[in-house]
Amino acid sequence: MVGLERRAHWLLLGQQGEVHYVPGRQTVVRIKSSRTRPGQCYAALPSGLWASQDAGVAWPRATPGDTSAVAVHPTDATHLVSVIDGGLMQSRAGGTTWTALAVE
């Protein structure tokens, strides 16, 4: 969605067919964008981590699972850290594969 002005007026962008939308009626917990690739964005939702490569027009799901946080490395847009299903996870592949991080 794109804000049309400073108030809470939003317009859903995209096309029907092949475009994937972030599922409706879910709380978007966090949205982060890449500093090095401005059109690359990630959204954490209860249904998973959703990724956009086109500034939010299409949102295919990168990873299923209850995602409550996401962070993007400041110089590597494919390096992510996220909380998925209560576990701290790291991806160096833009969210396609994950490794659990040890928490002490």
N, C-alpha and C positions, 0 to 999 in steps of 0.2 A: 504494500500500500504506500501511497505517496501523499504526504501532507499538502493540502492546497493552500493553507495559510497557517498562521500561528495557533489558531484554535483547533478544536478536535474534529475537523472536517477531513475525511479521508476518502480516497478514490481507489478502488481495487483495479490494478492494472493487469494486463496479460490478455491472452487469447484463449478461446476454447480449443479443445483437441489435445494436442501434444503438450501443452503447457501444464505444469504441475503447480498447484496452488498450495500454500500452507493451509492445513485443514481449518475450517471455520469453527467457531465456538470453542476454541482452545485458548488458554492464556499463553501469550508469548512471554516467556520468562526473561529472556535476554536476547538482544540482537547486537552482534559485533561485526564490524567491517575491517577489511585489511587496509593497513596504511600503505602498503606497496602495490596493491591491486584494488583500486577504489570500487570497482564493480563487484568484487567478491565479498559476499556477506553470509553470515551464519546466524540462524535463529534457533534458540533452545526452547522446546515445547515439551509437554508431557508425552507426546507421541514420538519424539525423537529429535535429532539434530537435522535441520533443514539447511541446505546450502544454495545460494544463488550466485551464478557467475555473471549475471547481466543486470546488476544493480537492482535486483528485487523484482524483475518481471516474472521469472520462473523460479520455483522453489522445489526442486526434487529433494526427497528425503535422503540424506547421506547415511544416517545411522538410526535404527529403531531404538526404543528404550526411553524411559522417563529421563529427560535431560533438563537439569536445573541450573546449569551454568555453562558458559563457553568463553574462552579467551583465545585470541589470535596473537601469535608472536609478532613483535613490531617490525621485523625485517624478513620474515619467512611466512608468506600467506598460507602455506600448506601445513604449518606446525600449529596444532591446536591442543589445548588442554580443556577438558570438559568433565562435568559430573554427570555420569550416566548410570541410571539405576542405583544411585547412592555410592558408586565407586568413582574414584579419581582416575581419569583415563587420559592418555596422550596419543595423538595421531601426528605423524609426519607425512601423511598422504592426503591431506585435505578432508579427513573424516571418513575415508573409505576403509581404513584398517586402524585398529586401536591396540594399545598396550596398557595394562594396568600399572599405575604408579604406586609405589609403596608409601604408605603413610605411617609415620611413627609417632 
